[in-house]
């Protein structure tokens, strides 16, 4: 089973684990949107690209 190594999120589970362990950052609007997109993908078998975009935006917030 793939796992998060060296800062890489390989599976949706890796991403969910990462987002839920970052308590302070999880309250930020960008992370809220990423978590919501991730939940929609998992619950409704949606496109994983939507979750990826949300997580990438949250990870890169504050960078122009």
Secondary structure in CASP SS format (residue, H / E / C, confidence):
PFRMAT SS
TARGET T0000
AUTHOR 0000-0000-0000
METHOD secondary structure of the structure
MODEL  1
X C 1.00
X C 1.00
X C 1.00
X C 1.00
X E 1.00
X C 1.00
X C 1.00
X E 1.00
X C 1.00
X C 1.00
X C 1.00
X H 1.00
X H 1.00
X H 1.00
X H 1.00
X H 1.00
X H 1.00
X H 1.00
X H 1.00
X H 1.00
X H 1.00
X C 1.00
X H 1.00
X H 1.00
X H 1.00
X H 1.00
X C 1.00
X C 1.00
X H 1.00
X H 1.00
X H 1.00
X H 1.00
X H 1.00
X H 1.00
X H 1.00
X H 1.00
X H 1.00
X H 1.00
X H 1.00
X H 1.00
X H 1.00
X H 1.00
X H 1.00
X H 1.00
X C 1.00
X C 1.00
X C 1.00
X H 1.00
X H 1.00
X H 1.00
X H 1.00
X H 1.00
X H 1.00
X H 1.00
X H 1.00
X H 1.00
X H 1.00
X H 1.00
X H 1.00
X C 1.00
X C 1.00
X C 1.00
X C 1.00
X C 1.00
END
